[in-house]
């Protein structure tokens, strides 16, 4: 199992602290060999058992694939913004000149 951590201040919220606490509790149980986790579903089952007061969700690969298909269809109709990067940079430069 691999846990990924994002950079400081990127998408952090109160839920991140709760998630970190749940991961730490699961990690303690793993170290004592009380539980075994081989995949996301195992983590979900054990986290629900370890932390019954928290609402823990599991999203299956099938649900992810279905959502991805729907999003691909949705975004395929979106209009592209040509040179968006240049547009943002130019506007930031203009704003800076006003200061």
N, C-alpha and C positions, 0 to 999 in steps of 0.2 A: 504494500500500500504506500502511496506517495501523497504527502500533503504539500500543497503549494501555498506560498504566502506572497501577497502582493506588496508593492512598495508602500512606504508610509504615506498616509493621507490619500491613497487611491481607493475610492469606493468603500471607505470605512464607515461603519455605523455601530449602533448599540448591538446589533445582531452579531457583529464580528467578535465582540467580547464573549457573548454567550457561546458562539461556535467554537471559540478557542478553549473555553472551559470544558465543553463537551468533548472536544478532541483530547484534552489533557486527561479527563477521566477515563476515556477509552484507552488511551496510551498506558495509563497505570494498570488497567486490567490486562492489557496485552503483555506488559512486562512480567506480570505474575503468572502468565500463561493460563489465566482464568478463562480467557476467551481466545478465539482464533478468528481472524478476519482475512478473507481471501479476495473479497470484492466489495463493491459499493453496497450491495444488498445485505451482506454480512454486517457492514458498518451500521447501516440503517437499523437492522434488527437489534443489534447490541446497544446502539445509542438510545433507542426507545426504551429498552430494558433498564439501562443505566440511569437515564434521565427522564423518568416518566412525567415530570412536571412540564417538560418542554415539548412543543409541537415539532416533530422532526418529519421531514418529507423525503420521500424516495421518488426519483424520476427514472423510469426504466429507459433503456436504450431505444426501445420501440417508440416511447413517447417523444424522446428527443428527435428521432428520425422523422416522425410524423410532423412535429413542429418545424423542423428544418425544411421539410418539403413545402409546407404552407408558407413559410417565410421566403423561401426561394421564389415561389410563385408571386408573392406579394411584391418583393423587391425587383423582380424582373420587369415590372411595369413602371418602376420609378424612373423619373427623368434624371439624367445625369447633369451635374453642375460642372461645366467646363472650367478648368483652372480655379477650382475652389481654393486651393492652397494659396495661389497668388492673390486672390480676392481678400482672404483673411489677412494675409501679411500686409497688403496695401492699406487696408482699413486700420490695422494696428499702427502702422507708420503714420498715417494721417492723424490718428488720435493723439499719438505721442507729440507730433508737431504742434498741436493745439495747446498742449500743456506748457 
